[in-house]
Amino acid sequence: MKAYLAATAAVSLLLSTGSAFAQVAATASTAPDLAYEAVPGFFKAPPGDTMGELQGVATNSKGNIFAFFRGPQTRLWEFAPDGKFLKEIGKGFYGFLFAHSVRVDRHDNIWTVDEGTNVITKFNPDGTKVLMVIGHRPTQTMGPYATPKGPNPPDEKYTLCRPTDVAWDQQDNIFVADGYCNNRVVKYDKNGRFLAENGGAAPGKGDNQYNLPHGLQVDHAGNVYVADRGNARYVVLDNNLKWKTAYNQYGSAWSDCISEGPHQYLFVSNSNPNGNAPGSWKIGGQIYKMELDGTVIGKFGHAGKLAPGFQVVHMMDCRNPNQIIVGEIESWRMQKFVLKGSK
């Protein structure tokens, strides 16, 4: 009974964090609408199976799509470019407990970020071998619980506390958003050795502070873009994690994505909060397309429970800036959209 109550309390803690922040209106809401087309029913789950809460989506250089989601177990699925299910990766893996994000690096290695085990795992491109683990899963002897009791000290270089995202620069340095209880961004070298951090254990709203860094991307110049969810802003750091600026005109800051190619674009999500509080549908649900300097190009999408609306966008893939794949928590789905340009 004690184990059951502890597990129940752990799940309650994890779920309660989703609605801790109020919805924020985007001051860039007058941005032009981008014409887009939804591709309904694109992803085909295996017969008799369904996705759960879609936390992470990513694509590799071949166009294959990865979906990292929560259900009775955390699972990682791979789809072909045409949406056909290919395989499940890491079934029963010790590093999977409470999915948060999946990313694919420039070498097509697959990386998962698990908020429940506090670890980030690097798999080889076909998902058959674990190449690296960053972080430490709490030991079984401490019983079932959601996270270490209290935030880790900010100088814990290799112990994460409910991490949220991972990205890399062109030298393969690793950047981690250590989000829910450490409120920091950490930089490691390509071998996983600690280099630097920005932020700390306590939440804050000033420069070099965060209140739940929830998403993270790095451009080809090495700049780091952090979705600072609790502060409703997208923070920009240089490659050494020194503060540069923040974009605060795009509403709730849940997820960001940077496209590939010679001209990179930044996509940010003004996501509905979990629970869809009264009035949130009128001021949320859009995805903004921007230049890296924060100049808005346009927006698309709308809040809604039915496809092609967005319930709660948790993560996006924009490797191809004209093809956006969206993972949603509360609608338990992954959607594909094709951008047609400005109206």
Salt bridges, closest charged atoms under 4 A:
ASP33 OD1 - LYS299 NZ 3.07
GLU37 OE1 - LYS340 NZ 3.41
ASP49 OD2 - ARG75 NH2 2.90
GLU53 OE1 - ARG70 NH1 3.45
GLU78 OE1 - LYS87 NZ 2.49
GLU88 OE1 - ARG75 NH2 2.95
GLU115 OE1 - ARG70 NH2 3.00
GLU115 OE2 - ARG162 NH2 2.35
ASP165 OD2 - ARG103 NH2 2.61
ASP172 OD1 - ARG106 NE 2.88
ASP172 OD2 - HIS107 NE2 3.06
ASP178 OD2 - ARG184 NE 2.85
ASP189 OD2 - ARG193 NE 2.99
GLU197 OE1 - ARG184 NH1 2.73
ASP228 OD2 - ARG233 NE 2.77
GLU260 OE1 - HIS220 NE2 3.01
GLU291 OE1 - HIS263 NE2 2.80
GLU328 OE2 - ARG333 NE 2.75
